[in-house]
Amino acid sequence: MTNQNVVVSDPKSAIGMAIAVSVSNSSFFSPAVPKPPTVPGGYITISLKKLETGGAGGAGRVGAWVDSMRASSPTRIKSTPSLSDTEALSAWMLHHPSALRTFEQITNASKGKQIVMFLDYDGTLSPIVEDPDQAFMSKEMRAAVKDVARYFPTAIVSGRCRDKVYRFVKLSELYYAGSHGMDIKGPAKGRKYKKGNQSLLCQPASEFLPMIDEVYKALLEKTKSTPGAKVENNKFCLSVHFRCVDEQRWTALAEQVRLVLNQYPKLRLTQGRKVLEIRPTIKWDKGNALEFLLESLGERGLTQFLCIKWISPPCFVFHTNEVSEKLFSVLIIRGDLSLLRICQF
Ligand SMILES: O=P(O)(O)OC[C@H]1O[C@H](O[C@H]2O[C@H](CO)[C@@H](O)[C@H](O)[C@H]2O)[C@H](O)[C@@H](O)[C@@H]1O
């Protein structure tokens, strides 16, 4: 597994990095990068879609938004997977070799590296629920994360407001990157990875705070006539949830959002799971947050990393930061080890 050149491409997958890899002994990996299908007991990751905002021509644009809203499949656990789900899973597994058979290679690649753990929150540490304020994590999950953080620097990278994620997770020894990576803070507790007394803080979109606040109020007002719509203030970005909105009203909701956003060309719209996300146009996302955290760990004397990202669907991705990086990833669907697969992102 040598000479793998890693290119960080688009900011998505649940924690924000899609990575293209060229691998010399490519037989180890499958060439394409299909998304894992919906699997029994699992979730599907919805690709981030950049949706145009600003300018005229509202009707066509709203239509495109609504198409995209429809295309974002529900992420609830399916109790009875359909035949096509099962077929899609089998086809996907065929192209993704079992990680169990190459486990030695995986552990060899981790030798001499600092393991760093990156975790998503919604749909990974907590189940997807209708009310975003009720997305609690279980005691068991908290204990598991606490355990991991005893051994490796551990970060939670989320689209949510950092304080809110902290209130859910309640572990002061972790790194938190909220607002899609635009609000990063180092551990309040534990000096192991700290530089002197300095606590790490990075907020590259702080100039947008007043604008986000203003747009939050405008969206609250504009969408109040849409039953089920919920606007969430994530500090440096906003979410308009439509999980509980009747599909008949999605067009009206998209139009309400468009009317507000038309006044703010410095904001852009993206889409998550049953949610429209409004963010500053700055070139900063979860991938940048991940790189920033690795750099800052580097300044603290740690250099060779093996990053493990745990994303939705529950998945571990291993990523080293060696020059001409070696990268491979392993996808594990919770609860079924036979689904531990090598993937290429
Ligand atoms: O990029 P992420 O870290 O995955 O954040 C995306 C959104 O996550 C949260 O919403 C999602 O989870 C909710 C609770 O389970 C669910 O109700 C919602 O439908 C999901 O989209 C969060 O509340 C949003 O602000 C984030 O944009």
The ligand as an SDF file (V2000), in Angstrom:
LIG
                    3D

 27 28  0  0  0  0  0  0  0  0999 V2000
  -23.4350   18.1000    9.2860 O   0  0  0  0  0  0  0  0  0  0  0  0
  -24.0160   17.4720   10.5240 P   0  0  0  0  0  0  0  0  0  0  0  0
  -23.1100   17.5650   11.6840 O   0  0  0  0  0  0  0  0  0  0  0  0
  -24.4910   16.0700   10.2750 O   0  0  0  0  0  0  0  0  0  0  0  0
  -25.2540   18.3970   10.8930 O   0  0  0  0  0  0  0  0  0  0  0  0
  -26.3760   18.4050   10.0690 C   0  0  0  0  0  0  0  0  0  0  0  0
  -27.6000   18.8230   10.8350 C   0  0  0  0  0  0  0  0  0  0  0  0
  -27.6470   17.9660   11.9940 O   0  0  0  0  0  0  0  0  0  0  0  0
  -28.7940   18.1720   12.8270 C   0  0  0  0  0  0  0  0  0  0  0  0
  -29.9580   17.8290   12.0920 O   0  0  0  0  0  0  0  0  0  0  0  0
  -30.0630   16.4410   11.8260 C   0  0  0  0  0  0  0  0  0  0  0  0
  -30.3540   15.7630   13.0500 O   0  0  0  0  0  0  0  0  0  0  0  0
  -31.6250   16.1240   13.6430 C   0  0  0  0  0  0  0  0  0  0  0  0
  -31.7540   15.3760   14.9700 C   0  0  0  0  0  0  0  0  0  0  0  0
  -31.6760   14.0000   14.8000 O   0  0  0  0  0  0  0  0  0  0  0  0
  -32.7690   15.8070   12.6680 C   0  0  0  0  0  0  0  0  0  0  0  0
  -34.0120   16.2140   13.2240 O   0  0  0  0  0  0  0  0  0  0  0  0
  -32.5200   16.5480   11.3520 C   0  0  0  0  0  0  0  0  0  0  0  0
  -33.5140   16.1980   10.4190 O   0  0  0  0  0  0  0  0  0  0  0  0
  -31.1530   16.2040   10.7970 C   0  0  0  0  0  0  0  0  0  0  0  0
  -30.8650   16.9810    9.6360 O   0  0  0  0  0  0  0  0  0  0  0  0
  -28.8350   19.6050   13.2770 C   0  0  0  0  0  0  0  0  0  0  0  0
  -30.0120   19.8180   14.0290 O   0  0  0  0  0  0  0  0  0  0  0  0
  -28.7750   20.5790   12.1010 C   0  0  0  0  0  0  0  0  0  0  0  0
  -28.6720   21.9000   12.5720 O   0  0  0  0  0  0  0  0  0  0  0  0
  -27.5460   20.2710   11.2610 C   0  0  0  0  0  0  0  0  0  0  0  0
  -27.5810   21.1190   10.1080 O   0  0  0  0  0  0  0  0  0  0  0  0
  1  2  2  0
  2  3  1  0
  2  4  1  0
  2  5  1  0
  5  6  1  0
  6  7  1  0
  7  8  1  0
  7 26  1  0
  8  9  1  0
  9 10  1  0
  9 22  1  0
 10 11  1  0
 11 12  1  0
 11 20  1  0
 12 13  1  0
 13 14  1  0
 13 16  1  0
 14 15  1  0
 16 17  1  0
 16 18  1  0
 18 19  1  0
 18 20  1  0
 20 21  1  0
 22 23  1  0
 22 24  1  0
 24 25  1  0
 24 26  1  0
 26 27  1  0
M  END
$$$$
